[in-house]
Amino acid sequence: MAGSHGPVVVNDKLVREHAEGWHSFTRFTTISIICVTLILLMFMLHFAVGWGYAVFFMLIGWVATAILALLGKI
């Protein structure tokens, strides 16, 4: 009911700053989830192929994640 006491003043600059901050946070969260998922997959994969291959695939996944993040795809 805050709007019932008068017009709500919204500054466009404040809205843009909030949107940019939220975009940065969601991008960071997405990259973090991908990295944690790669670690968990590595732990599961080592039972099938061994530690060496599992770590190799995890590192390839991290390199791909870093490249996609730098290109702005994530």
Buried (B, 14 or more C-beta within 10 A) or exposed (E): EEEEEEEEEEEEEEEEEEEEEEEEEEEEEEBEEBBEEBEEBBEEBBEEEEEEEBEBBBEEBBEEBEEEBEEEEB
